[in-house]
C-alpha cells in the first residue's frame, strides 16, 4: 500500500527537479531591458544593408560625430 504513495512522491520530486532546471535556464538567459542602438550604430546598419550610399553615409557620420 505504501509503495503507491512512494511512487507519487517520486513523481512530484522529479517534476520539481525538472521545473527548477527549466526555471534556471530561463532565468540565466534573461538580459533585462533591451539595449538601445546609438545613431551611429543605426547608420552603420543602414549602410551595411545598402539603404544609403557612401556619400550619405560619410556626411551623416561626420555630422553625428561632430555633435
N, C-alpha and C positions, 0 to 999 in steps of 0.2 A: 504494500500500500504506500509506503514512504517513497518507493522508487519513483512513482509518478510525480510526486512533488519535487523530488530532486531534479528530474528532467526539466520540469517547468522552470525552476530557478536557474538551471544551467542555460536555458534559452534566454532568460532575462539577462544574465551576465554577458552572454555573447552579444546580445543587442546593445547593451551598454558599451561594450568594448568597441564594436563597430561604429556606434554613434559618436564615441569620443574620437576615434580616428578620423571620421568624416568631418567633425567639427574642427579638429586640429588642422586638417588640410585647408579648409576654407578660411579659418582664422589667420593662418600664416600667409595665404595668398592675397589677402586684402591689402590694397595700397592706400586706403584712406581716400582723401579727396583727389580728384583728377588734377594733374598738373596743367597749368595754362601755358600755351606756347607764346613765346615772345613774337613781336612783329617781324624780327629778323628771321626767326625760325619759319614763320608762315611764308615769308618772302622766298626763303630757300626752297621750301616745298613746292611753291608755285612755279619757281624756275625749273626745278627738277622734273615736274610734270609737263613742262613745255607750255604752260599757260601764259608766260611772259617771255619776251625776247631779252637778249643780253643787254642791250642799251637800257631798257626799262629796269632790268634787274640792278645794273650798276648805279644808275641815277637814284633809284629808290633806296638802295642800300647806303649810298653816300649820305642821303638826306636823313635816314634813320640813325646812322652813326653820329651825325652832327648833333642831333637832338639828344 
